[in-house]
């Protein structure tokens, strides 16, 4: 079934529309916030950004999702999810006001990053509550369609928010006051998601009372054991594990591309002009967003034609080959085109990973499998940024980095083929 058909199917449910609206508003706000933090951390005229600082900034943006991810479910399964969706936006909005005040007051960067980490920690609870609420607003026979629509639509909303953040930065300016206004705007938009959540009944999203549920302290101890059990279960499902590995490899290589692009624009293309560099990166983000949207449209048809496994291999090989062609000349025009290509390839692999985990992993292990998925998705990105910090020169022009990226994708495709070949079950 195509994305449009899936969307049309699940939008028939009133409660789904309300939960879906809550997600779209919140992730649109995320895009504004992430663009604001990115501009402040990497493209502030006062800062001379290095690859090490890029790695640190990406860690701040993404590690809360990896570290907190497996543990938040313990509380999401105890607190009213509808109340989380109502209260968290106001907490996050307040924290964004604090962050904006810190920026405007020109306090040391560590204080701002601490506030940003708090914002992202609250946001992790919010997104987990959204995910756990989905089965309460769609019938079981439509859950797969909903899972196909919701994450992709949220990603597109984040890209749109980043685009609006770019336009607002042009309006507000790139100084500390402009960044502060951008953060305030993100906070105001995010609180609007609480107004959408308020239209749902308090008990609609669960969780239901369970007298046999272990104490929270015991469940927290069980999380690590559960993750290990989930990993062992995944390893017995070759296609799902291999596709998850392909997604993780893409995220690692894409993380290297991100660090490479930021430093190149900052010092090689823009020669230290922070505003020009940010405009260049903004164009890459828009191109990657368009590629992501295109992948949503073509992947259902491509997997029907080629099968999931062949489509993953095609996406990886194409990403590596085209990245080499587009980036190795180190011309500014090549990076937005490469961003588009990686947007198509990366989202194609992600959709296939989502599908194989949902299809092959037993329901009792599925939540743990997606916790591992979440940790890999963000952790590999941060790990790549750390490696980039070690190998990138000051101006970013690194043939070695491009070679790692360009060869890494086809090698990942080869590994994927070798792992999946003994148990090939092509499913469209």
C-alpha positions in Angstrom: 0.0 0.0 0.0 1.3 3.5 -0.8 1.9 6.2 1.7 -1.0 8.2 0.4 -3.4 5.3 0.7 -2.1 4.5 4.2 -2.6 8.2 5.2 -6.1 8.2 3.8 -7.0 5.0 5.7 -5.8 6.1 9.1 -7.1 9.7 8.9 -10.6 8.3 9.0 -10.3 7.9 12.8 -11.1 11.1 14.8 -8.9 10.1 17.7 -6.0 9.3 15.4 -6.3 12.7 13.7 -6.0 14.4 17.1 -2.9 12.4 18.2 -1.4 12.8 14.7 -2.0 16.6 14.9 -0.3 16.6 18.3 2.8 14.9 16.8 2.9 17.2 13.7 2.8 20.4 15.7 5.4 19.2 18.2 7.8 17.9 15.5 7.4 21.1 13.5 8.5 22.9 16.7 11.4 20.5 17.0 12.6 21.6 13.6 12.6 25.2 14.6 14.5 24.4 17.8 17.1 22.2 16.2 17.8 24.8 13.6 18.1 27.5 16.3 20.6 25.3 18.3 22.5 24.4 15.1 22.9 28.0 14.1 24.0 29.0 17.6 26.4 26.1 18.1 28.0 25.9 14.7 27.4 29.1 12.8 27.6 31.9 15.4 29.9 34.6 14.1 31.5 34.8 17.5 32.5 31.2 17.5 35.3 29.5 15.6 33.6 26.1 15.2 35.9 23.1 15.1 35.1 19.4 14.3 35.4 18.7 18.0 32.8 21.3 18.8 30.5 19.9 16.0 30.8 16.4 17.6 30.0 17.9 21.0 27.0 19.8 19.7 25.6 16.8 17.9 26.0 14.7 21.1 24.0 17.3 23.0 21.2 17.2 20.4 21.0 13.4 20.1 22.4 11.6 23.2 19.3 12.2 25.3 17.4 10.1 22.8 19.9 7.3 23.0 20.5 7.3 26.7 17.0 8.0 28.0 15.1 6.1 25.3 15.1 2.6 26.8 14.2 3.8 30.3 11.3 6.2 29.6 8.9 3.4 28.9 8.9 2.5 32.6 7.2 5.8 33.4 5.2 6.1 30.2 3.5 2.8 31.3 2.6 4.4 34.7 1.6 8.0 34.0 -1.4 9.1 32.1 -0.2 9.5 28.5 -2.7 12.1 27.7 -1.6 14.2 30.7 2.1 13.8 29.6 1.1 15.2 26.2 -0.6 18.1 27.9 2.0 18.9 30.6 5.3 18.2 28.8 4.8 21.0 26.2 4.5 23.6 29.0 7.6 22.3 30.8 9.5 22.3 27.6 8.2 25.8 26.7 9.4 27.1 30.1 12.8 25.5 29.6 13.0 27.1 26.2 12.3 30.5 27.8 15.2 29.8 30.2 17.5 28.8 27.2 16.5 31.9 25.3 17.2 34.1 28.4 20.7 32.4 28.7 21.5 33.1 25.1 20.2 36.7 25.3 22.3 37.3 28.4 25.4 35.9 26.7 26.1 33.4 29.4 28.9 30.7 28.9 28.0 28.1 26.4 27.9 25.1 28.9 24.9 26.7 30.7 23.0 26.9 27.4 23.8 23.3 26.5 22.6 22.2 29.9 19.3 23.9 29.2 19.1 22.4 25.7 19.7 18.9 27.2 16.8 19.5 29.6 14.6 20.5 26.7 15.5 17.4 24.8 15.1 15.1 27.8 11.5 16.4 28.3 10.9 15.9 24.5 12.1 12.3 24.8 9.2 11.6 27.2 6.8 13.4 25.0 7.7 11.4 21.8 7.7 8.1 23.8 4.2 8.9 25.0 3.1 9.6 21.4 4.5 6.2 20.3 2.9 4.3 23.1 -0.5 6.0 22.5 -0.8 5.0 18.9 -2.4 1.6 19.4 -5.2 3.2 21.5 -6.4 5.4 18.6 -6.3 3.0 15.6 -7.8 -0.5 15.3 -5.3 -3.4 15.2 -5.8 -4.0 11.5 -4.7 -0.4 10.7 -1.7 -0.3 13.0 0.8 -1.2 10.3 -0.6 1.6 8.1 -0.4 4.1 11.0 3.2 3.0 11.7 4.1 3.7 8.1 2.5 7.1 8.1 3.4 8.6 11.5 7.2 8.5 11.8 7.7 9.6 8.2 5.2 12.5 8.5 6.9 13.5 11.7 10.3 13.6 9.9 8.8 15.8 7.1 7.3 18.1 9.7 10.7 18.5 11.4 12.3 19.4 8.0 9.5 21.9 7.4 10.1 23.4 10.9 13.8 23.7 10.1 12.9 25.5 6.9 10.7 27.9 8.8 13.5 28.3 11.4 15.8 29.3 8.5 13.4 32.0 7.4 12.8 33.2 10.9 16.6 33.5 11.4 16.7 35.7 8.3 14.0 37.9 9.9 15.3 37.9 13.5 19.0 38.0 12.6 21.8 35.6 13.6 23.0 37.4 16.8 22.2 36.2 20.3 18.8 38.1 20.4 17.8 36.5 17.1 18.6 33.0 18.4 16.7 33.8 21.6 13.6 34.8 19.6 13.9 31.6 17.6 13.9 29.5 20.8 10.9 31.4 22.1 9.0 30.8 18.9 9.7 27.1 19.1 8.4 27.1 22.7 5.2 28.9 21.8 4.6 26.5 18.8 5.3 23.4 21.0 2.8 24.5 23.7 0.1 24.5 20.9 0.5 20.8 20.8 -0.9 20.6 24.3 -4.1 22.4 23.1 -4.5 19.6 20.5 -3.9 16.9 23.1 -6.5 18.5 25.3 -9.2 17.6 22.8 -8.7 13.9 23.7 -10.3 12.2 26.7 -8.1 11.8 29.7 -8.2 8.0 29.8 -8.1 7.5 26.0 -4.4 6.8 25.6 -3.9 4.6 28.7 -2.1 3.0 30.4 -4.7 0.7 32.0 -4.3 -0.1 35.7 -2.3 -3.3 36.2 -1.9 -4.5 39.9 0.7 -7.1 38.8 3.0 -4.6 37.3 6.5 -4.6 39.0 7.6 -1.6 40.9 9.3 1.1 38.9 12.7 0.5 40.6 12.6 -3.2 39.6 11.5 -2.4 36.1 14.4 0.1 35.7 16.8 -2.7 36.7 15.1 -5.0 34.2 15.6 -2.6 31.3 19.2 -3.6 30.6 18.4 -7.3 30.8 15.4 -6.7 28.5 17.6 -5.0 26.0 20.1 -7.9 26.0 17.2 -10.3 25.5 15.9 -8.2 22.6 19.3 -8.1 21.0 19.6 -11.9 21.2 16.1 -12.3 19.7 17.0 -9.9 16.9 20.1 -11.9 16.0 17.9 -15.0 15.4 16.0 -13.0 12.7 18.6 -12.4 10.0 16.8 -10.1 7.7 15.5 -7.8 10.5 18.9 -7.7 12.2 20.7 -7.1 8.9 18.3 -4.3 7.8 18.7 -2.7 11.2 22.5 -2.9 10.7 22.1 -1.3 7.3 20.2 1.6 8.9 22.8 2.0 11.6 25.6 2.0 9.0 23.8 4.7 7.0 23.4 6.8 10.2 27.1 6.5 10.9 28.1 7.5 7.4 25.5 10.2 7.3 26.8 11.5 10.6 30.3 11.8 9.0 28.6 13.6 6.0 27.0 16.1 8.5 30.2 17.0 10.2 32.1 17.2 6.9 29.4 19.5 5.4 29.3 21.8 8.4 33.1 22.3 8.5 33.3 22.6 4.7 30.6 25.3 4.5 32.0 27.1 7.5 35.6 27.4 6.4 36.2 26.1 2.9 33.2 27.4 0.9 32.2 30.5 3.0 35.8 31.3 4.2 34.6 31.9 7.7 31.4 33.9 6.8 29.0 32.3 9.3 25.8 33.6 7.7 26.8 32.4 4.2 27.7 29.0 5.6 24.4 28.7 7.4 22.5 29.5 4.2 24.5 26.8 2.4 23.7 24.2 5.1 20.1 25.3 5.0 20.0 24.5 1.3 21.4 21.0 2.0 18.8 20.4 4.7 16.0 21.4 2.4 17.4 19.1 -0.3 17.7 16.2 2.2 14.1 16.9 3.2 12.9 16.7 -0.4 14.8 13.4 -0.8 13.2 12.0 2.3 9.8 12.9 1.0 10.5 11.3 -2.4 11.6 8.1 -0.6 8.3 7.9 1.1 6.6 7.9 -2.3 8.8 5.5 -4.2 9.8 3.0 -1.5 6.5 1.1 -1.4 6.6 0.7 -5.2 10.3 -0.1 -5.2 10.0 -2.8 -2.6 7.1 -4.4 -4.5 9.3 -4.4 -7.7 12.7 -5.4 -6.2 11.8 -6.8 -2.8 13.0 -5.2 0.5 16.4 -6.8 0.4 17.4 -5.8 -3.1 16.0 -2.3 -2.6 18.2 -1.8 0.6 21.2 -2.9 -1.4 20.4 -0.6 -4.3 19.9 2.4 -2.0 23.2 1.8 -0.2 25.3 1.3 -3.4 23.7 4.4 -5.0 24.4 6.5 -1.9 28.1 5.5 -2.0 28.7 6.0 -5.7 26.8 9.3 -6.0 28.4 10.7 -2.8 31.8 10.1 -4.4 30.9 11.7 -7.7 29.2 14.7 -6.0 31.5 15.5 -3.1 35.0 14.6 -4.2 35.3 17.7 -6.5 34.6 19.8 -3.4 32.4 22.2 -5.2 29.6 23.9 -3.3 26.8 22.8 -5.7 27.6 19.1 -5.0 26.6 19.1 -1.4 22.9 19.9 -1.7 22.6 17.3 -4.5 24.4 14.8 -2.3 22.0 15.7 0.6 19.1 14.9 -1.7 20.6 11.5 -2.7 21.3 10.6 0.9 17.8 11.7 1.9 16.3 9.3 -0.6 18.7 6.4 0.3 18.6 6.9 4.0 14.8 7.1 4.3 14.4 4.2 2.0 16.6 2.0 4.3 14.8 3.3 7.4 11.4 2.4 6.0 12.7 -1.1 5.1 14.1 -1.4 8.7 10.8 -0.3 10.2 9.0 -2.9 8.1 11.3 -5.8 8.7 11.3 -5.3 12.5 7.5 -5.0 12.6 7.2 -8.0 10.3 9.7 -10.4 11.7 10.1 -9.7 15.4 7.7 -11.3 17.8 5.3 -8.9 19.5 6.6 -9.6 23.0 10.1 -8.4 21.8 9.1 -5.7 19.5 9.3 -2.8 22.0 12.8 -3.8 23.0 13.8 -4.2 19.4 12.7 -0.6 18.7 14.5 0.6 21.8 17.7 -0.9 20.3 16.7 0.7 17.0 16.4 4.1 18.6 19.8 3.8 20.4 21.5 2.8 17.2 19.8 5.5 15.1 21.1 8.3 17.3 24.2 6.7 18.8 25.8 5.8 15.5 25.3 9.4 14.3 27.1 10.8 17.4 29.9 8.2 17.1 30.5 9.3 13.5 30.8 12.9 14.5 33.4 11.9 17.1 35.4 10.1 14.4 35.1 13.1 12.1 36.5 15.3 14.9 39.6 13.1 14.8 40.2 13.0 11.0 38.8 16.3 9.6 41.3 19.1 8.9 40.5 22.7 9.9 38.8 23.6 6.6 37.0 20.2 6.2 38.5 19.3 2.9 39.3 15.6 3.5 39.6 13.1 0.7 40.0 10.4 3.4 36.6 11.2 4.9 34.9 11.1 1.5 36.6 7.8 0.8 35.3 6.3 4.0 31.8 7.4 3.2 31.8 6.4 -0.4 33.3 3.0 0.2 31.3 2.4 3.4 28.0 2.3 1.7 28.8 -0.4 -0.9 30.6 -2.4 1.7 27.5 -2.2 3.9 25.5 -3.4 0.9 27.8 -6.4 0.4 27.7 -7.3 4.1 23.9 -7.0 4.0 23.7 -9.3 1.0 26.0 -11.9 2.6 24.0 -12.0 5.8 20.5 -12.1 4.2 21.4 -14.5 1.3 20.9 -17.8 3.3 17.4 -16.9 4.4 16.2 -14.6 1.6 12.5 -13.9 1.9 11.7 -11.0 -0.4 8.5 -9.3 0.7 7.1 -6.2 -0.9 
